[in-house]
Amino acid sequence: MNKALRYMFWGYLLIFFRLHVMIDLLMDPLGYYLIYAGCSRLVDAFPKAKKAMTIGLLGMFISLPSVFVNLSDTTLPTGWTAYGTLLLVLKLVITYYLFNILIDAAKMVGNHALQHRTKNTYKFYITIHLFTLALLSFSMNIAGDGWIALSLISTIGVLIMDILFLLLIGAIRRVSPKDHRIDYSI
């Protein structure tokens, strides 16, 4: 399980960060592949990992154009903005399935504090990301300083929750006992 969680950690980190210099150097398709590979190692122990594998495979293909297009460029046509929103939704969906795996892993480890932390992080992560996506859909049509401040606060909230998710994966990886480490070849 240790190696699978490491793959999931690095995969999510690649999806989370964007470093665009002519191409995206931290490629989203590679991140989705690492999540796919990590989940494929956990399918036997956690059946919910199959859904995350499917979304990871789908994400590899859907995110291919993001390697070559700078989605943070404000001069892009509207279609690319919709594509960027699709990638945000895809990231939210795969994180939902990863949280399901992490909740089961925390139960398997038997650490009640970690189970509580995982469930709370899950609730806040999903709530803040859904709020930000809803705000994103409304903020394009409404001008004003209040919306800008709210968008800035929600963006900071999203960044904090993404970092907390990565820290949670690391925490579960550290406490998993050796007899629960599952290493299956791909």
Secondary structure, 3 states (H helix, E strand, C coil): CHHHHHHHHHHHHHHHCCCECCCECCCHHHHHHHHHHHHHCCCCCCCCHHHHHHHHHHHHHHCCHHHHCCCCCCCCCHHHHHHHHHHHHHHHHHHHHHHHHHHHHHHHHCCHHHHHHHHHHHHHHHHHHHHHHHHHHHHCCCCCHHHHHHHHHHHHHHHHHHHHHHHHHHHHHHHCCHHHCCCCCC
